[in-house]
Amino acid sequence: MRDFLRRLRLPLLFAALLLLTLLSILGARGDGSDGDGVSWAPDALLEIAAPVQRAIALPAVLLGDVWTRYIALVDLRSENEVLRGEVSRLEGENLQFREALVQSGHLARIAEMRAGFEVELMPSEVVGQDVSPWFRSVLLDRGSRDAVHTGMPVVADQGLVGLVTATTPNAARTMMLLDRRSAVDAIIERSRARGIVRGTGSGALEFVFMVRGDDVQEGDNVITSGVGGVYPKGLRVGKVTVVQREPSKLIHTAGVQPNVDFGRLEQVFVMLQRGPTMDLLFQADGDLVPAPEAPPVEQPAAPAPLAADAP
């Protein structure tokens, strides 16, 4: 019986819809208000037909709504792509403006620094950096063809960077102050206390002074002393951050924060002059220009032989 009703489900539904349609047509033809009779058939048919028509029309309404939203999303996506391109362009311009501002201040400091030196400076770009934890050095794009030789100091607009340790015709390796092998004879700018600034291999330096009575305080500026014949006098090295004093020891130390930000080093200047110590140390270096040969000494002419006496 259940299978029989399942098979007749669609025909019965079709017959019911057809009957409702016929009754609605017949009810529409009568005015439904003659005499005292009450016209209940049109109202009943209307109540029954309204939900059915709403259910039949629902898929079309939903499809139209989805289509409208799809068209709106397509337009919104196109507008978003245009806006993203505009934002990207504005961000690029903003970055260029900020870089121009940074470079303008950087160039002003460079011009001020170069005006304070009588030594010729060779500008150079940092093109490589040693990633070894034991050695701290950078590679420059200037070499012996640009008159850059081993033993020349390297500076930046903030202060001292290091020393050229090796050169090729087109490149030079510079040992930075942070290197453990680096040692700079320096003084405290305020009190003139003298000591040695050594590299620790990390991002800080160490100022070693041997006189217990020397006045070294936090915040003091450390500059090169010029003693030793390696670096000129007065180059900025760093600032004292902490002083370690032990009464039982003769040698005291102080932590120094470098003036140069070595992590952001881009442009440096090679001082095209070596101190006397470096000249003595690298006098046999191949990048030195040999001294001109002395002109040959003119030898005096030999006296002419005397003629034999006649008999």
Secondary structure as UniProt FT lines:
FT   HELIX           2..7
FT   HELIX           9..29
FT   TURN            35..36
FT   HELIX           41..115
FT   STRAND          121..129
FT   STRAND          137..140
FT   HELIX           144..146
FT   TURN            150..151
FT   STRAND          153..155
FT   STRAND          160..168
FT   TURN            169..170
FT   STRAND          171..176
FT   TURN            177..178
FT   TURN            180..181
FT   STRAND          183..188
FT   TURN            189..191
FT   STRAND          194..199
FT   STRAND          205..209
FT   TURN            212..213
FT   TURN            218..219
FT   STRAND          221..224
FT   TURN            227..228
FT   TURN            233..234
FT   STRAND          236..244
FT   TURN            247..248
FT   STRAND          252..258
FT   HELIX           262..264
FT   STRAND          267..271
FT   HELIX           276..281
FT   TURN            282..284
FT   TURN            286..287
//
